[in-house]
Amino acid sequence: MGAGKTETGKILAKKLNYNFIDSDDIIENNEQNTITEIFKLKGEDYFRNLETGFIRNFALNCAEYNCVNNKTADNKNKNEHYVIAAGGGMPCFNDNIKFLKDTGTVVYLKARPDTIYERVKEEKHRPILSQTDFSISDIENLLNMREQFYAQADLIIYTDGISPEGAADEIKIFLK
């Protein structure tokens, strides 16, 4: 959340000539509702199960067509490769980190809590921080709970003080 997943993902996909997918966008389209509304109407567990369904279906379909695993796949055909911006909580539930890692290279865009706060403090569409008085401490607590999952990423990019373009360049270097 607020680390730059979507913007960096779009830039990276363009640089690599890959397709870009934002899992939250797919879920919102499928549910005909915003993530915030899904949380309000059906709860976090329901949403986390939607995330799990998304990544497992994606992994299954891609395994069938050998389309994603950048660790072994030939990177020539755009239609066979994807950059996925996964929701910030996705790796932390239902063994999703395993499915993400089995599907491709997992990158953790890491930012300090104060940086995240500055990036998201005006946003109202973050269900985990939907209360109006969230603080840097709330973000820090959330990151501390998620760190054990995030730390399993194949690559960690620190996004404090670098642009999404710079982060995408660092990821591209790692992938090549």
N, C-alpha and C positions, 0 to 999 in steps of 0.2 A: 504494500500500500504506500503510494507516494514515492516509491523508489525509481519509477520510470519504466516499468515493464512494458506498457502499451506503446509509448512513444519510441523507446529503444527497440522494441520488437519490430515495429513497422520499418524503422530505418534499417535494422539488420536484415530483415527479409528483402528489402529493396537492394541492399548491397550484395546479398548472396543470390539474388534472383530466385528467392523462395516465395512461397505463399505465406500470408500472415493470418493467424486466427487468434482472436481474443476469446477465451473460454467464457467469460462473463457475457459477452455479446451473444454467443451461441445459446447460452442458457436463457438469457432474456428473450431472445427470439422464439425459442422453443416453448417457453412458458407464457409468452405474451404479457410479460410483466417485468418491472425493474428488479434488480437484486434486492434493493431496500424493501420493496413491496413483498417479494417472496419471503424475506425474513419476517416481515410483519404478519403476513397472512398464514404462512405455513411453518415458519420456524427455521432455526439454523440447521437442525438435523436434516430436514427435508432438502435444504439447499446443498448441504455437504454431500448428500446422496446424489443430487443432480451433478455435482462436480465429479464425483466418482464415476457415474454413468458416462459422462462426457469423456474422461480420459481413458477409461477401459474400452469404450466403443472405438475411440480413436486409435488406441493401441492395437486392438483386434483387427480393425479394418486395414490399418497400415501394415501390420504383420502379414496379412493376406497378400498385399500388393508390394511388400518390401519397400515402402515409400518413405520411411522416416529415419531409421536408425543411422544418423550421421556418423556414427563411429565406424560403420562398415559400408555404407551405401555409396554408390557412384553419384557424385553431386552434379550431374549434367542437366537433368530435366527438372525445370522449375515445378511442374505440376506434381512431382513426386516428393517434394521436400517442403517442410513447414517450419515456421517459427511460431510457437504458441506462447501467448501471454496468459499464463495461468493465474487464477485468483490467488491472492496472498495466503489464504488459508488452505488452498487445495493440497499442498504437500503434507499437511499436518493431520489429515483424517483418512480413515479407511484404507490405510496402507498405500495411499496414492503416490507417495514418494517413490515406491518401488515401481509402479506403473510408469511414472514419468521417466525414471532412469532407464527402464527397459525399452522405452519408446525412443529415447534420444539423449542428447546432451542436455543436462540440467544446469542452468545458470542462475545464480542467486545475485540479484542486484541489491546490494546492501547499502543502507544509509543510516546515519545516526538518527536517534529519535528526534532531536531538535530540527534536523533537516527535514524529516518527514512531516513534523508538525507544521513547519513553515509552508510546505508544499500543499498540505491538505486542510489547513485550519478553516478555510472558507467553504469547503465542499460539504454538501449535505447528503451525498449519495453513498456514503460509506457506512454500511449497516453496523459494522463492529464498533464504529465510533459515532453512532447516530445521535448520541446525547449531545446537547449543545455546549456542554462545558468540559469536553475532554481535554486532557493535558498532555504534556510531554511525558509525564510519569505514566499515564495510561498507555501511551504508545510503547514506552520502554517495557512495561509489564507484558504487553502483547508480544513484542519481539522476543523477550526472554522465554516465554512459553513456546514460541515457534522455533527458536534457534536450533534445537536438537534435530529438527527436520531440515531446516534450511542448510545446516552445516554439511548435509550429505550431498549437496550439489557438486557437480563435476568442476565447476568454476565459480569463483566469487569475485564480483566486480564491485568495487566501492564507488558509489555514485555521488558522494559528497564532492561538490566542487568540479564535477565534470559534466559535460553536456550529454544528452542522449546519443548524439553523433559520436562523441568520444567513447562512450560505453560500447556502442555498436562496433566501433573500430577495434576495441580491445577483444571483444568476443570473436570477431572475424579472424583476428590473428590467432587466437587459441584454436579455432576450428580448422584452420588451414594447417 
